[in-house]
Amino acid sequence: MVPPNPQLRQQVIKIYKELLYLGREYPLGYDYFRSRLHKAFASQAGIEDEEKIKQGIERAEYVKKGTSQVLLAFHCATTVLILLHRNRSFVSKSVILLDDAYNVH
């Protein structure tokens, strides 16, 4: 068995840690995210072909970007809901003003 390329190994470890860090705020919980992430990486542990390892790293980077966007959207939606809940009377007045402004009745 040929030892893996140390640079690729470091890249795999780095992306794993980055994804794990993002998982802290995953809507379904950190434990759910961590177990799924571990299974995904463990299923690819036997790959020795450097080209396939590079493709896996690229796929993980793609997932990382998507996860970041999902978390951002989740945080934005949560923030909006919290603000709406805290300011119900303000929102009601705003809707009435908008209705009046656009002659919606």
C-alpha positions in Angstrom: 0.0 0.0 0.0 1.4 3.4 -1.0 1.3 6.1 1.7 -1.1 8.9 0.9 0.1 12.2 -0.4 0.6 14.3 2.8 -0.6 17.5 1.2 -3.9 15.9 0.1 -4.3 14.3 3.5 -3.9 17.8 5.1 -6.5 19.2 2.7 -9.0 16.4 3.6 -8.5 17.0 7.3 -8.8 20.8 6.8 -12.1 20.6 4.9 -13.4 18.0 7.4 -12.7 20.4 10.3 -14.2 23.4 8.4 -17.4 21.4 7.7 -17.5 20.2 11.3 -17.2 23.8 12.5 -20.1 24.9 10.2 -22.2 22.0 11.7 -22.3 23.7 15.1 -25.2 25.8 13.9 -26.9 23.3 11.6 -30.7 23.5 12.1 -31.1 19.8 12.8 -28.4 19.9 15.4 -24.7 19.4 15.7 -24.8 15.7 16.5 -27.0 15.0 13.5 -24.6 16.9 11.2 -21.4 15.4 12.8 -22.6 11.8 12.4 -23.6 12.4 8.8 -20.3 14.1 8.0 -18.3 11.3 9.7 -20.2 8.6 7.7 -19.6 10.5 4.4 -15.9 10.9 5.0 -15.5 7.4 6.4 -17.1 5.9 3.4 -14.4 7.4 1.2 -11.5 6.5 3.5 -10.2 3.7 1.3 -9.7 5.8 -1.8 -6.0 5.9 -2.8 -6.2 7.4 -6.3 -5.0 11.0 -6.0 -7.4 12.2 -8.7 -10.4 10.8 -6.9 -9.2 12.3 -3.6 -9.0 15.7 -5.4 -12.5 15.3 -6.7 -13.7 14.4 -3.2 -12.1 17.6 -1.9 -13.8 19.7 -4.6 -17.1 18.0 -3.7 -16.6 18.8 -0.1 -15.8 22.5 -0.9 -19.1 22.6 -2.9 -21.0 21.2 0.1 -19.3 23.7 2.4 -20.5 26.6 0.2 -24.0 25.2 0.1 -24.0 24.6 3.9 -22.8 28.2 4.5 -25.6 29.5 2.4 -28.2 27.4 4.0 -27.1 28.5 7.5 -27.1 32.1 6.4 -30.6 31.8 5.1 -31.7 30.0 8.2 -30.2 32.8 10.4 -31.8 35.5 8.3 -35.2 33.8 8.5 -34.9 33.2 12.2 -33.9 36.8 12.8 -36.9 38.1 10.8 -39.2 35.8 12.7 -37.8 37.0 16.1 -38.1 40.6 15.0 -41.7 40.1 13.8 -42.6 38.4 17.0 -41.1 41.1 19.2 -42.7 43.9 17.1 -46.1 42.6 16.3 -47.8 45.9 16.8 -45.2 47.7 14.7 -45.6 45.2 11.9 -49.4 45.4 12.0 -49.2 49.2 11.8 -46.7 48.9 8.9 -49.0 46.6 7.0 -51.9 49.0 7.5 -49.8 51.9 6.3 -48.7 49.9 3.2 -52.2 48.9 2.5 -53.3 52.6 2.7 -50.3 53.7 0.5 -51.2 51.2 -2.2 -55.0 51.5 -1.8 -55.4 47.9 -0.9 -58.6 47.2 1.0 
